[in-house]
Amino acid sequence: MWRLLNNLIPTAANLKRHGIPIDGICARCGDRWDTEHNILHCPKSHKVWRESSFWKEIQQSQGMVFVDVVSMVFKIWNREGYDLWCIMVWQIWVNICKEGHKEVADKFGQGTDCDVSEETCATLLDVFIEAQPTFRGEALLGVELGKNKWFPPRPGIFRVDVDAMFDEEKGCFGVGIIVRDHEGRVCNAVSKKTKASSSVMMAEIMAIVHGILACIELELGQVELFTNSLLAARAMATPEEDKTYLPDDVCDILGVARKNFLLRVSHMYRSANRAAHSLAQFARTLDSPCCWTESLPRWLGPFVIDDMV
């Protein structure tokens, strides 16, 4: 990002300005090839941004220099949203470089197609944060990196694991919820499909909300809720006045839950959340929600066991 902010990336316009014989034209669309065009306004880049949560900001950035666009995004979005935007920017540039050096990319087996969807970039950001224990401090917003193994709650407390899986083709996402007691027994499992959210992180937050609603319906006592999205867990830990990007009804549900039964929302690794993940995957195939209380579907059993092994 430092190189982008200082206009030091080797765009055709920069190369031409330094005396390198090049026409300075975007090979992808024929327009002027500078930083703003490459990252923000080339039709191929527009295709990525249009499907993301940042399309409004990209539309507003027409005619702005790149550093001002970065400043605008930083002011509008919270830190997690800004980090996600930065990763999408860099992935778009990586894709442009691969297209410009197709022979080299093919030689090293990298190909010229780089997945720059918001879902993929959010996953990259989660992986990066999880791999950096000191990234902005472990105690940021009171959320620590989770464990890579499932562990039971204390007696008298229920553990609720949730996950969300986005389905780009159908424009929806699946939610998986599994409730277990202090002995690891499954009390409830839910798969449900719901309409697409404005972003991947919002889908993970809505999975948390659906988990809370399941707890209310089951009239559980105290609950600890776990998600493998560190971004969502940190978003839940922000002060109430900083949750202005959430719908009012979501804030109301979170407020009621925290006051009455929700002890905390914590992070865990995907390797400890296989059961909820498989429920979320299954949910994308459903027309109506599925709920299991007495007996679990046969396909879910191995994932429940994998979590605890």
N, C-alpha and C positions, 0 to 999 in steps of 0.2 A: 504494500500500500504506500510505503514511503516513496518508492520509485514512481508510482502513479501520481501521487500528490505533487511531486516535483517535475512531472512531465518528462521522465527519464526513460520511459519504456520505448523500445525501438519501433515506433509506428512509422509508416511511410513518410508522413509529414516531417517527423523528427530526423529521419535518415536523410531526406532531401535537404533539410536545413543545414546539415553538417557536411554537405558536399558529396554525398553518395548518390550516384546517378540512378534515380528511381522516379517513377512518374507521380508518386504521392496519391495514387488512387486506390480506393478500397477494392480488393480483388473479389470481394463477396457481392458488392452491389454497384460499384462504379462511382461512388461518391468520394468526397475528400476523406482520406484515411488519417484521422487524428485521434487523440485519446477519447474525446467526448463521443465522436462518431463510433469508434470501435466498440467501446464498452456499453454505451447507453442507447445510441440511436440508429445503428445499422439494423436493417430489417431482420437479420438473423438474431441479433441481440434482443430486439423488440419481441421476438417470438418467445424468448425465455422470460423476459420481464412481464409480459402480458399475463402469463400464467402464475405469477408470483404475487406476494402481498405488497410489493413495492411499485406496482404499475402506476399508481397515482403520482408518486414522487418522480418517476421517470418522465411522465407526461409534463410535469411542472418544470423539469430541468432543461427543457428546450431553450437553447441560447445561452445557458449558463456554462461557466468553465468548471472543470471537474472538481477542483478544490471547494467550490461553493456548493456543489451538489452533495459532496461528502458532509459538509457542515450542516446542510439542510436535513439530511437523513439522520445525523447525530442528534439534532434538536428534536425531531419528530418522534423517533423511536427510542425505546429503552435500550440498555446496553446489549441485551441478548439479540434484539432485532437488528441493531447496528452491526454486531459481529456477523450475523447471518448474511446481511447485505454485503459486507466486505468479502466474505467467502464466495458469494455468487459473482461478484465483480472479478475476483481473481480466477475463478473457474472459467468464466467467459473469455478472459485473456489467454488462459492456457489453451482453450479450444481454438482461438484465433491463431496462436503460434503453431499448433499442430496442423491446422489447415495450410498455413504458409510454408510449412516445412514437411509436407506430406511424405516425401521420400525418406527423410530421416526418421520420422515417426513410424513408418511402416518397417523400416530396417530394424528398429528396436522393439517391434511388436506392440507399439502403443496405439496404433490406429489414429484416426483423425476425429473420432466422435467422443466427446467428453460430456458426460451426463451432468448438466448444470441445472437440473430441476431443483426447486426449493427443498423438496423432500430429501434429495441426496445431499445437498449442501448442509441441511440441518443435521443429518446423520454425521457428516464429516466434522461439524462443529462439536457435537456431543462426544465423538471419539477423541477429538483433540483435547477437550477439557478433561475427559476422563484419564487421558494419558499424561496430563500435567498436574500433579498433585498440588503444586504451588501456584497454579494459574489464578491470578488475582486473589490468592489466599484461600485456603480450604474453608475458612469460616465465613466466606462471603455470603451475606444474607442469611447466615445461620444454617446453610445447607452444605453438608460434607459429601464427598464422593462416597458412593454406596459400596456394599460388599459384593463379591462375585459369587457368593453362595447364599442360598435361601436360608433364613433362620426363623424360628417360630417367635411369636410375640409372648409377652409375659402372661401368666394365667389371668383370666378375666378380661383379656384384651383380644380383639380380633384383628387379623392382618388382612388387608385388602390390596391385591396386586392388580394393576390396570395397564392396558396398552392400547394404542391406536394404530391402525394400518390404513394408509391412504390408497384409494383405488382411482388412479388418474383417468382411466377409460370411462368409468361409470360416474365420476364426479361425486364420490361419496367416500366415507371411511368406516372401517369396522372397529368396534370397541370390544375389548375382552376384559372381563372382570372375574376374579376368583377370590372367594372369601375363605380363610382358614383360621382355625382356633389354635390355642397354644400347644396342642398335640399334633398339629399338622393336618388334622382332619378337614376335608373340604365341606364347608357348610352351604355354599352356594356358588354357582358358576353361571356366567351370562355371556352370550354372544348377541350383539345387536348392530345393525347397520344404520347409519344416520347420514344426513346430508353433509356435503363437503364444507369444511371451515375455511376461514380466510387465509390460513397459513397452516403449516405442519405443526408448529408449536401450539397454535390454538386448538388443533385437533387433539394433541396430547393433553392440553388443559381440559378440553371437553370430556376426554376419557376419565379424567379425575372427577369431574362433575358428575358424570354418569355413575361412577363408583360410589360417590357420596349419596346420590339418589337411591341406589340399591341398598345402602346401609340404612337409610331412612325407612324404606319400604320393609326391610327385614327387622326393624326395630332393634338393632344391635346396641350393645353397650359402648364402651370406649373402643376406638378404632385407630390403627396406624395404617396409613395408606402409602403405597409404594409405586413409583413409576420409573422406567428405565430412561426417561428423558430428563437429563440434568437441567436443560433449559426450562422445562415445565415446572420442575421441582423448585427451581430458584424463583421463577415467576410467582409461584404460590407463596413464597416466603417474603416477598416484597411488602412494604407497608401498604395499608389499605388505600392511602391517598395516591399511591403510585400505580394503582390498578385501573386507571381511567380507561385503558384500552379494552377492558373487559365489559361485556354487556351488564346492565344493572341486575338482571335476574341471576346471572352467574355470581356476581358479588354477593347478592342476598343469600344464595344457597351456601356459599363458602362461609359467610358470616354466621349463619345458623349452625352449620356443622362445627365450626371452631368453638362456638359458645357451648354446644351441648354434648358432642361426643368425639369430634376429630382431634386427636392429640397432635398429629403432625403429618406433613407430606414429605416423604423421604425419597432419596434417589437409590437405585440399585442397578447393577449391570444387567444387560440383556441375558447373560448366561444364567441369571437367577430368576428370570421372568419368562421362562419358556411356556408355562401353562397359559398365562394371560396373553402372550404373543400368539399362540396357536388359536386361542379363542377369537382374537381380533382378526386373524387370517380367515378363519371359518366364517366370521360374521359377514364378510364381503360377498359371500355366496347366498346369503339369506334374503328372503322377502319380508320376513317378520322375525322379531326377537325370539331367541331360545334361552330357556332358563332351566337349570338342573339343580335339584336339591337332594333327593333321595339317592339317586344313582347317576353316575357320570357316563357320558358316551365312551365307548371303548377306545376311540382314538385319543382321548384326552389323558387317560391314565398314565401312559409312559412319560408325558410331559410333566405331570404332577410329580412323578417319582424322580425325574431328571432334576427338577428344581431342588429337591431335598438331598440328593446324593452328593 
